[in-house]
Amino acid sequence: MPIDQIKLTGFRNHAETSMSFGPGINVIWGENGSGKTSILEAVHILSVGKSFKTNRINETVKHHSDFSRIEAGFSTNEKTETISFSQSKDHRRQLKINNTTAKAREIIGKNPIVLLSPEEQKITKGTPGDRRGYFNKLYSTVSAAYFKALSVFTLTLKQRNAALKNPNQKEQFNTWDNLLAESAETIWKHRICFNSRYNKCLKTVSKMYNKNSVSVSLLTDDTQRTKDDILNEFKKREQADLRAQRTSFGPHKDDLIFLFNSTPIKLFGSQGEHKISLVLIKLAEYMFIKNETSQTPTLLLDDLFAKLDFKRSDAVLALLEKKSQTIITNTDLVDIEKHGIDLNDPNNKSFHLERQCSN
């Protein structure tokens, strides 16, 4: 659902900030340090339950404040929903949906977003874990079954690894292995299917951009194993796992490699190729979510014009759907006007933030 309004209290450098967004392009502008990215971070937390800036959400509490609170309204023609998140410096937190306490998993997929920010460059430059994390989040957004299997697998993997460090718990291996095998089978089935569909979106977006092709391929131990096959593999590797004190086989070992013109971009890509690849990856993500859920994600574009030259950023804006909600941050409105974004259009809005002095 599109986001109608948001309110930040004691969040980052925002003592109290409110914004009412339009259904089209929303531009948040101001000098560096004025809190533009913090608005996107708040939208991200209320949409997926996590920050894209830090793993320690208590860091978002404003200096000299005891707590932070963010609240947003999401709506369609059929319904309106309010989601709020409160965080104290002593790590207490509370998520609510329509004033009812909820768990983070309950908001996954409700209000899909696609984020393009400098932090996301780790998708093409980072570790296999960074890429798995990206696809796990994406596939969890479109599939509750995938998210459930991933949650079970992650928890059980921690328990099995703990048991590997304590020989006295060896008798529990059968329990852990059964749970791992069952969830691993589900994860792999979904990954194979989703990866194929995502790759089609990536190829479509690449053709629309009309420059270079970007494709994604999946490397895994074996993409077609049944639960029994997986259990046999666990048993075969048990002694090696005991010596290493960690589980050496499973979906947590997969790597997804992005290719730029058939070449691994992490190894051989230039800075420009990394940038445009990330843009195409994100536009493919947008298309994939829309295809799988019939929902139109909100696009969050952080500092777009500073990261891409005029030609590339113009190509990105040309690929955006005219009726999709987009929130862009920038230092001024000059780039916005150069790219022909009409802020007089009633669907579009602009918000100016001034840098706040620390107290």
Contacts in CASP RR format, 6 or more apart in sequence:
PFRMAT RR
TARGET T0000
AUTHOR 0000-0000-0000
METHOD contacts of the structure
MODEL  1
MPIDQIKLTGFRNHAETSMSFGPGINVIWGENGSGKTSILEAVHILSVGK
SFKTNRINETVKHHSDFSRIEAGFSTNEKTETISFSQSKDHRRQLKINNT
TAKAREIIGKNPIVLLSPEEQKITKGTPGDRRGYFNKLYSTVSAAYFKAL
SVFTLTLKQRNAALKNPNQKEQFNTWDNLLAESAETIWKHRICFNSRYNK
CLKTVSKMYNKNSVSVSLLTDDTQRTKDDILNEFKKREQADLRAQRTSFG
PHKDDLIFLFNSTPIKLFGSQGEHKISLVLIKLAEYMFIKNETSQTPTLL
LDDLFAKLDFKRSDAVLALLEKKSQTIITNTDLVDIEKHGIDLNDPNNKS
FHLERQCSN
1 74 0 8 1.000
1 75 0 8 1.000
1 76 0 8 1.000
1 79 0 8 1.000
1 81 0 8 1.000
1 110 0 8 1.000
1 111 0 8 1.000
1 295 0 8 1.000
2 21 0 8 1.000
2 22 0 8 1.000
2 23 0 8 1.000
2 74 0 8 1.000
2 75 0 8 1.000
2 76 0 8 1.000
2 296 0 8 1.000
2 298 0 8 1.000
2 325 0 8 1.000
3 21 0 8 1.000
3 43 0 8 1.000
3 72 0 8 1.000
3 73 0 8 1.000
3 74 0 8 1.000
3 111 0 8 1.000
3 298 0 8 1.000
3 325 0 8 1.000
4 20 0 8 1.000
4 21 0 8 1.000
4 22 0 8 1.000
4 72 0 8 1.000
4 73 0 8 1.000
4 74 0 8 1.000
4 75 0 8 1.000
4 80 0 8 1.000
5 18 0 8 1.000
5 19 0 8 1.000
5 20 0 8 1.000
5 21 0 8 1.000
5 72 0 8 1.000
5 73 0 8 1.000
6 18 0 8 1.000
6 19 0 8 1.000
6 21 0 8 1.000
6 39 0 8 1.000
6 42 0 8 1.000
6 43 0 8 1.000
6 46 0 8 1.000
6 70 0 8 1.000
6 71 0 8 1.000
6 72 0 8 1.000
6 73 0 8 1.000
7 16 0 8 1.000
7 17 0 8 1.000
7 18 0 8 1.000
7 69 0 8 1.000
7 70 0 8 1.000
7 71 0 8 1.000
7 72 0 8 1.000
8 14 0 8 1.000
8 16 0 8 1.000
8 17 0 8 1.000
8 18 0 8 1.000
8 38 0 8 1.000
8 39 0 8 1.000
8 42 0 8 1.000
8 68 0 8 1.000
8 69 0 8 1.000
8 70 0 8 1.000
9 15 0 8 1.000
9 16 0 8 1.000
9 68 0 8 1.000
9 69 0 8 1.000
9 70 0 8 1.000
10 16 0 8 1.000
10 61 0 8 1.000
10 62 0 8 1.000
10 65 0 8 1.000
10 67 0 8 1.000
10 68 0 8 1.000
10 69 0 8 1.000
11 38 0 8 1.000
11 42 0 8 1.000
11 60 0 8 1.000
11 61 0 8 1.000
11 62 0 8 1.000
11 68 0 8 1.000
11 69 0 8 1.000
11 70 0 8 1.000
12 35 0 8 1.000
12 38 0 8 1.000
12 41 0 8 1.000
12 60 0 8 1.000
12 62 0 8 1.000
12 68 0 8 1.000
13 33 0 8 1.000
13 34 0 8 1.000
13 35 0 8 1.000
13 38 0 8 1.000
13 62 0 8 1.000
13 356 0 8 1.000
13 358 0 8 1.000
14 35 0 8 1.000
14 38 0 8 1.000
14 62 0 8 1.000
14 356 0 8 1.000
15 62 0 8 1.000
15 356 0 8 1.000
17 39 0 8 1.000
17 353 0 8 1.000
19 26 0 8 1.000
19 28 0 8 1.000
19 39 0 8 1.000
19 351 0 8 1.000
20 349 0 8 1.000
21 325 0 8 1.000
21 327 0 8 1.000
21 349 0 8 1.000
22 325 0 8 1.000
22 347 0 8 1.000
22 348 0 8 1.000
22 349 0 8 1.000
23 323 0 8 1.000
23 325 0 8 1.000
23 347 0 8 1.000
24 323 0 8 1.000
24 324 0 8 1.000
24 325 0 8 1.000
24 326 0 8 1.000
24 345 0 8 1.000
24 347 0 8 1.000
24 348 0 8 1.000
24 349 0 8 1.000
25 326 0 8 1.000
25 328 0 8 1.000
25 341 0 8 1.000
25 345 0 8 1.000
25 347 0 8 1.000
25 348 0 8 1.000
25 349 0 8 1.000
26 325 0 8 1.000
26 326 0 8 1.000
26 327 0 8 1.000
26 328 0 8 1.000
26 348 0 8 1.000
26 349 0 8 1.000
26 350 0 8 1.000
26 351 0 8 1.000
27 328 0 8 1.000
27 329 0 8 1.000
27 330 0 8 1.000
27 333 0 8 1.000
27 336 0 8 1.000
27 341 0 8 1.000
27 343 0 8 1.000
27 348 0 8 1.000
27 349 0 8 1.000
27 350 0 8 1.000
27 351 0 8 1.000
28 36 0 8 1.000
28 39 0 8 1.000
28 327 0 8 1.000
28 328 0 8 1.000
28 329 0 8 1.000
28 330 0 8 1.000
28 350 0 8 1.000
28 351 0 8 1.000
28 353 0 8 1.000
29 36 0 8 1.000
29 329 0 8 1.000
29 330 0 8 1.000
29 331 0 8 1.000
29 332 0 8 1.000
29 333 0 8 1.000
29 336 0 8 1.000
29 350 0 8 1.000
29 351 0 8 1.000
29 352 0 8 1.000
29 353 0 8 1.000
30 36 0 8 1.000
30 330 0 8 1.000
30 331 0 8 1.000
30 332 0 8 1.000
30 352 0 8 1.000
30 353 0 8 1.000
30 354 0 8 1.000
30 355 0 8 1.000
31 331 0 8 1.000
31 354 0 8 1.000
31 355 0 8 1.000
32 331 0 8 1.000
32 355 0 8 1.000
33 355 0 8 1.000
34 353 0 8 1.000
34 354 0 8 1.000
34 355 0 8 1.000
34 356 0 8 1.000
35 353 0 8 1.000
35 356 0 8 1.000
36 302 0 8 1.000
36 329 0 8 1.000
36 330 0 8 1.000
36 353 0 8 1.000
37 53 0 8 1.000
37 117 0 8 1.000
37 302 0 8 1.000
37 303 0 8 1.000
37 329 0 8 1.000
38 60 0 8 1.000
39 327 0 8 1.000
39 329 0 8 1.000
40 52 0 8 1.000
40 115 0 8 1.000
40 117 0 8 1.000
40 300 0 8 1.000
40 302 0 8 1.000
40 327 0 8 1.000
40 329 0 8 1.000
41 51 0 8 1.000
41 52 0 8 1.000
41 53 0 8 1.000
41 60 0 8 1.000
42 70 0 8 1.000
42 72 0 8 1.000
43 72 0 8 1.000
43 113 0 8 1.000
43 298 0 8 1.000
43 300 0 8 1.000
43 327 0 8 1.000
44 50 0 8 1.000
44 51 0 8 1.000
44 52 0 8 1.000
44 113 0 8 1.000
44 115 0 8 1.000
44 300 0 8 1.000
45 51 0 8 1.000
45 57 0 8 1.000
45 60 0 8 1.000
45 70 0 8 1.000
45 85 0 8 1.000
46 70 0 8 1.000
46 71 0 8 1.000
46 72 0 8 1.000
46 83 0 8 1.000
46 84 0 8 1.000
46 85 0 8 1.000
46 107 0 8 1.000
46 111 0 8 1.000
47 107 0 8 1.000
47 109 0 8 1.000
47 110 0 8 1.000
47 111 0 8 1.000
47 112 0 8 1.000
47 113 0 8 1.000
47 298 0 8 1.000
48 107 0 8 1.000
48 108 0 8 1.000
48 109 0 8 1.000
48 113 0 8 1.000
48 137 0 8 1.000
48 141 0 8 1.000
49 85 0 8 1.000
49 95 0 8 1.000
49 104 0 8 1.000
49 107 0 8 1.000
49 108 0 8 1.000
50 57 0 8 1.000
50 104 0 8 1.000
51 57 0 8 1.000
51 60 0 8 1.000
52 115 0 8 1.000
52 117 0 8 1.000
52 119 0 8 1.000
52 120 0 8 1.000
53 60 0 8 1.000
53 119 0 8 1.000
54 60 0 8 1.000
57 87 0 8 1.000
57 93 0 8 1.000
58 87 0 8 1.000
58 88 0 8 1.000
58 89 0 8 1.000
58 90 0 8 1.000
58 91 0 8 1.000
60 68 0 8 1.000
60 87 0 8 1.000
61 67 0 8 1.000
61 68 0 8 1.000
61 87 0 8 1.000
61 88 0 8 1.000
61 89 0 8 1.000
62 68 0 8 1.000
63 358 0 8 1.000
63 359 0 8 1.000
64 359 0 8 1.000
65 89 0 8 1.000
66 88 0 8 1.000
66 89 0 8 1.000
67 86 0 8 1.000
67 87 0 8 1.000
67 88 0 8 1.000
67 89 0 8 1.000
68 86 0 8 1.000
68 87 0 8 1.000
69 84 0 8 1.000
69 85 0 8 1.000
69 86 0 8 1.000
69 87 0 8 1.000
70 84 0 8 1.000
70 85 0 8 1.000
71 82 0 8 1.000
71 83 0 8 1.000
71 84 0 8 1.000
71 85 0 8 1.000
72 82 0 8 1.000
72 83 0 8 1.000
72 84 0 8 1.000
73 80 0 8 1.000
73 81 0 8 1.000
73 82 0 8 1.000
73 83 0 8 1.000
74 80 0 8 1.000
74 81 0 8 1.000
74 82 0 8 1.000
74 83 0 8 1.000
74 110 0 8 1.000
74 111 0 8 1.000
75 81 0 8 1.000
81 97 0 8 1.000
81 98 0 8 1.000
81 110 0 8 1.000
81 111 0 8 1.000
82 96 0 8 1.000
82 97 0 8 1.000
82 98 0 8 1.000
82 99 0 8 1.000
83 95 0 8 1.000
83 96 0 8 1.000
83 97 0 8 1.000
83 107 0 8 1.000
83 110 0 8 1.000
83 111 0 8 1.000
84 95 0 8 1.000
84 96 0 8 1.000
84 99 0 8 1.000
85 93 0 8 1.000
85 94 0 8 1.000
85 95 0 8 1.000
85 96 0 8 1.000
86 93 0 8 1.000
86 94 0 8 1.000
87 93 0 8 1.000
94 101 0 8 1.000
95 101 0 8 1.000
95 102 0 8 1.000
95 103 0 8 1.000
95 104 0 8 1.000
95 106 0 8 1.000
95 107 0 8 1.000
96 102 0 8 1.000
97 106 0 8 1.000
97 107 0 8 1.000
105 147 0 8 1.000
105 151 0 8 1.000
108 140 0 8 1.000
108 141 0 8 1.000
108 144 0 8 1.000
108 147 0 8 1.000
109 140 0 8 1.000
109 141 0 8 1.000
109 142 0 8 1.000
109 293 0 8 1.000
111 298 0 8 1.000
112 141 0 8 1.000
112 289 0 8 1.000
112 293 0 8 1.000
112 295 0 8 1.000
112 297 0 8 1.000
112 298 0 8 1.000
113 297 0 8 1.000
113 298 0 8 1.000
113 299 0 8 1.000
113 300 0 8 1.000
114 282 0 8 1.000
114 285 0 8 1.000
114 286 0 8 1.000
114 289 0 8 1.000
114 297 0 8 1.000
114 298 0 8 1.000
114 299 0 8 1.000
114 300 0 8 1.000
115 282 0 8 1.000
115 300 0 8 1.000
115 302 0 8 1.000
116 278 0 8 1.000
116 279 0 8 1.000
116 282 0 8 1.000
116 299 0 8 1.000
116 300 0 8 1.000
116 301 0 8 1.000
116 302 0 8 1.000
116 304 0 8 1.000
117 300 0 8 1.000
117 302 0 8 1.000
117 303 0 8 1.000
118 302 0 8 1.000
118 303 0 8 1.000
118 307 0 8 1.000
120 134 0 8 1.000
120 278 0 8 1.000
120 282 0 8 1.000
121 274 0 8 1.000
121 275 0 8 1.000
121 278 0 8 1.000
122 130 0 8 1.000
123 130 0 8 1.000
123 131 0 8 1.000
123 134 0 8 1.000
123 258 0 8 1.000
123 278 0 8 1.000
123 281 0 8 1.000
124 258 0 8 1.000
124 265 0 8 1.000
124 266 0 8 1.000
124 274 0 8 1.000
124 277 0 8 1.000
124 278 0 8 1.000
124 281 0 8 1.000
125 266 0 8 1.000
125 274 0 8 1.000
126 266 0 8 1.000
128 254 0 8 1.000
128 255 0 8 1.000
128 256 0 8 1.000
129 255 0 8 1.000
131 255 0 8 1.000
131 256 0 8 1.000
131 257 0 8 1.000
131 258 0 8 1.000
132 251 0 8 1.000
132 252 0 8 1.000
132 254 0 8 1.000
132 255 0 8 1.000
132 256 0 8 1.000
135 191 0 8 1.000
135 194 0 8 1.000
135 195 0 8 1.000
135 198 0 8 1.000
135 256 0 8 1.000
136 150 0 8 1.000
138 194 0 8 1.000
138 198 0 8 1.000
138 285 0 8 1.000
138 288 0 8 1.000
138 289 0 8 1.000
139 146 0 8 1.000
139 147 0 8 1.000
139 190 0 8 1.000
139 191 0 8 1.000
139 194 0 8 1.000
140 146 0 8 1.000
140 147 0 8 1.000
140 150 0 8 1.000
141 289 0 8 1.000
141 293 0 8 1.000
142 194 0 8 1.000
142 288 0 8 1.000
142 289 0 8 1.000
142 292 0 8 1.000
142 293 0 8 1.000
143 190 0 8 1.000
143 194 0 8 1.000
143 292 0 8 1.000
145 186 0 8 1.000
145 190 0 8 1.000
146 186 0 8 1.000
146 187 0 8 1.000
146 190 0 8 1.000
146 194 0 8 1.000
149 183 0 8 1.000
149 186 0 8 1.000
149 187 0 8 1.000
149 190 0 8 1.000
150 183 0 8 1.000
150 187 0 8 1.000
152 179 0 8 1.000
152 182 0 8 1.000
152 183 0 8 1.000
153 179 0 8 1.000
153 180 0 8 1.000
153 183 0 8 1.000
153 184 0 8 1.000
153 187 0 8 1.000
153 251 0 8 1.000
153 252 0 8 1.000
154 252 0 8 1.000
156 176 0 8 1.000
156 179 0 8 1.000
156 180 0 8 1.000
156 183 0 8 1.000
157 180 0 8 1.000
157 247 0 8 1.000
157 252 0 8 1.000
159 172 0 8 1.000
159 176 0 8 1.000
160 173 0 8 1.000
160 176 0 8 1.000
160 177 0 8 1.000
160 180 0 8 1.000
160 247 0 8 1.000
161 245 0 8 1.000
161 246 0 8 1.000
161 247 0 8 1.000
162 169 0 8 1.000
163 169 0 8 1.000
163 170 0 8 1.000
163 172 0 8 1.000
163 173 0 8 1.000
163 176 0 8 1.000
164 241 0 8 1.000
164 242 0 8 1.000
164 244 0 8 1.000
164 245 0 8 1.000
164 246 0 8 1.000
164 247 0 8 1.000
165 245 0 8 1.000
167 242 0 8 1.000
173 234 0 8 1.000
173 238 0 8 1.000
177 231 0 8 1.000
177 234 0 8 1.000
177 235 0 8 1.000
178 231 0 8 1.000
180 230 0 8 1.000
180 234 0 8 1.000
180 247 0 8 1.000
180 250 0 8 1.000
181 227 0 8 1.000
181 228 0 8 1.000
181 230 0 8 1.000
181 231 0 8 1.000
181 234 0 8 1.000
182 227 0 8 1.000
184 230 0 8 1.000
184 250 0 8 1.000
184 251 0 8 1.000
185 225 0 8 1.000
185 226 0 8 1.000
185 227 0 8 1.000
185 230 0 8 1.000
187 251 0 8 1.000
188 220 0 8 1.000
188 223 0 8 1.000
188 225 0 8 1.000
188 251 0 8 1.000
191 218 0 8 1.000
191 220 0 8 1.000
191 223 0 8 1.000
191 251 0 8 1.000
191 254 0 8 1.000
192 218 0 8 1.000
192 223 0 8 1.000
192 224 0 8 1.000
194 288 0 8 1.000
194 292 0 8 1.000
195 216 0 8 1.000
195 218 0 8 1.000
195 256 0 8 1.000
197 288 0 8 1.000
197 291 0 8 1.000
197 292 0 8 1.000
198 216 0 8 1.000
198 284 0 8 1.000
198 285 0 8 1.000
198 288 0 8 1.000
199 215 0 8 1.000
199 216 0 8 1.000
199 217 0 8 1.000
201 284 0 8 1.000
201 285 0 8 1.000
201 287 0 8 1.000
201 288 0 8 1.000
201 291 0 8 1.000
202 214 0 8 1.000
202 215 0 8 1.000
202 216 0 8 1.000
202 280 0 8 1.000
202 281 0 8 1.000
202 284 0 8 1.000
203 213 0 8 1.000
203 215 0 8 1.000
204 284 0 8 1.000
204 287 0 8 1.000
205 280 0 8 1.000
205 283 0 8 1.000
205 284 0 8 1.000
205 287 0 8 1.000
205 319 0 8 1.000
206 212 0 8 1.000
206 213 0 8 1.000
206 214 0 8 1.000
206 215 0 8 1.000
206 280 0 8 1.000
207 213 0 8 1.000
208 319 0 8 1.000
209 276 0 8 1.000
209 280 0 8 1.000
209 315 0 8 1.000
209 319 0 8 1.000
211 276 0 8 1.000
211 315 0 8 1.000
212 260 0 8 1.000
212 261 0 8 1.000
212 273 0 8 1.000
212 276 0 8 1.000
213 260 0 8 1.000
213 261 0 8 1.000
213 262 0 8 1.000
214 258 0 8 1.000
214 259 0 8 1.000
214 260 0 8 1.000
214 261 0 8 1.000
214 265 0 8 1.000
214 277 0 8 1.000
214 280 0 8 1.000
214 281 0 8 1.000
215 258 0 8 1.000
215 259 0 8 1.000
215 262 0 8 1.000
216 256 0 8 1.000
216 257 0 8 1.000
216 258 0 8 1.000
216 259 0 8 1.000
216 281 0 8 1.000
217 256 0 8 1.000
217 257 0 8 1.000
217 259 0 8 1.000
218 254 0 8 1.000
218 256 0 8 1.000
219 254 0 8 1.000
219 255 0 8 1.000
219 256 0 8 1.000
219 257 0 8 1.000
220 251 0 8 1.000
220 253 0 8 1.000
220 254 0 8 1.000
220 255 0 8 1.000
221 233 0 8 1.000
221 249 0 8 1.000
221 250 0 8 1.000
221 253 0 8 1.000
222 229 0 8 1.000
225 233 0 8 1.000
230 249 0 8 1.000
230 250 0 8 1.000
233 249 0 8 1.000
234 241 0 8 1.000
234 247 0 8 1.000
234 249 0 8 1.000
237 248 0 8 1.000
237 249 0 8 1.000
240 248 0 8 1.000
241 247 0 8 1.000
241 248 0 8 1.000
257 264 0 8 1.000
257 266 0 8 1.000
258 264 0 8 1.000
258 265 0 8 1.000
258 266 0 8 1.000
258 277 0 8 1.000
258 281 0 8 1.000
259 265 0 8 1.000
260 268 0 8 1.000
260 269 0 8 1.000
260 273 0 8 1.000
260 277 0 8 1.000
263 269 0 8 1.000
265 273 0 8 1.000
265 274 0 8 1.000
265 277 0 8 1.000
275 307 0 8 1.000
275 308 0 8 1.000
275 312 0 8 1.000
276 308 0 8 1.000
276 312 0 8 1.000
279 308 0 8 1.000
279 312 0 8 1.000
279 316 0 8 1.000
283 316 0 8 1.000
283 319 0 8 1.000
285 297 0 8 1.000
286 297 0 8 1.000
286 299 0 8 1.000
286 324 0 8 1.000
289 295 0 8 1.000
289 297 0 8 1.000
290 296 0 8 1.000
290 297 0 8 1.000
296 321 0 8 1.000
296 323 0 8 1.000
296 324 0 8 1.000
296 325 0 8 1.000
297 324 0 8 1.000
298 324 0 8 1.000
298 325 0 8 1.000
298 326 0 8 1.000
298 327 0 8 1.000
299 320 0 8 1.000
299 324 0 8 1.000
299 325 0 8 1.000
299 326 0 8 1.000
299 327 0 8 1.000
300 326 0 8 1.000
300 327 0 8 1.000
301 326 0 8 1.000
301 327 0 8 1.000
301 328 0 8 1.000
301 329 0 8 1.000
302 329 0 8 1.000
303 329 0 8 1.000
303 330 0 8 1.000
304 313 0 8 1.000
304 316 0 8 1.000
304 328 0 8 1.000
304 329 0 8 1.000
304 330 0 8 1.000
305 313 0 8 1.000
305 330 0 8 1.000
305 335 0 8 1.000
305 339 0 8 1.000
306 330 0 8 1.000
306 331 0 8 1.000
308 316 0 8 1.000
310 338 0 8 1.000
310 339 0 8 1.000
313 335 0 8 1.000
313 339 0 8 1.000
314 339 0 8 1.000
317 339 0 8 1.000
317 341 0 8 1.000
320 326 0 8 1.000
323 347 0 8 1.000
328 336 0 8 1.000
330 336 0 8 1.000
333 343 0 8 1.000
333 350 0 8 1.000
336 343 0 8 1.000
336 350 0 8 1.000
341 348 0 8 1.000
342 348 0 8 1.000
343 349 0 8 1.000
343 350 0 8 1.000
END
